[in-house]
Amino acid sequence: MDNIDLLIKELGAHRVKYNEPLEYYLFRKDKIVAQFFYIATNRRELEKILELCSKLKIAFLVFGNGTKIIFDKEKIRKLVIRNRAAGLRIVGIKGKIDKGNLPVGKQVVGVDEAKVEIDSGVSVSILNEYLNKQGLAVPVWQSSLNGTIGGSLLVDPRMLEKCEKIKIWDKGHQEISPAELRNKHIVLSVVMNFKSAV
């Protein structure tokens, strides 16, 4: 039994696909085939597959929506991992309690700023929708709305400026500052600060 068989045994044969056409998963509809293909649907699955690849010494490639990927070969002879980790949550707020014109005993928290943890597979357009729903100001990004946060951090300085901390996978889970982010890092999630829209 070789290492890819061990990986398939761990994840299940229905999760790892053979000779999968990537045109359905990439922004550009190139005719590329992945020898082995896996979709990580959340951050836990993403971390698990990365740990297994490291342990079993399986070569891999990770991408989100594939908006910036151009392949020079028709077949990728490694495990291709599609990152669909899409968690979004508020992890902290700054604000004040205000009684204002509300009935006696009622209070409301006025949010001045919120910290949002965003998984790397979240698209920029989904992040913008979330910020709107939460009443937070949506920045003017330089990256594509179709791009995912993990890849966009490397090409959009405005996005990187919003970051407080970045969780990466580099032979294990680590937390780094935005200044430490490099192309070699696989981003798991980021914490960004957003001002109130009002």
Protein Blocks (a to p, Z undefined) as FASTA:
>chain_A
ZZklmmmmmnopklpcghiafklmpmblcdcddfbacddfbfklmmmmmmmmmmnopacd
ddfklmmgccfbfbdcbdddddfbfcdcdfbdcddddfkjacehiacdddfbdcddddfk
lcfklmmmmmmmnopacdddfbdfkbcfklmmmmmmklmmmpmbdcddehiacdddfklp
cfklccfbdcdddddfZZ
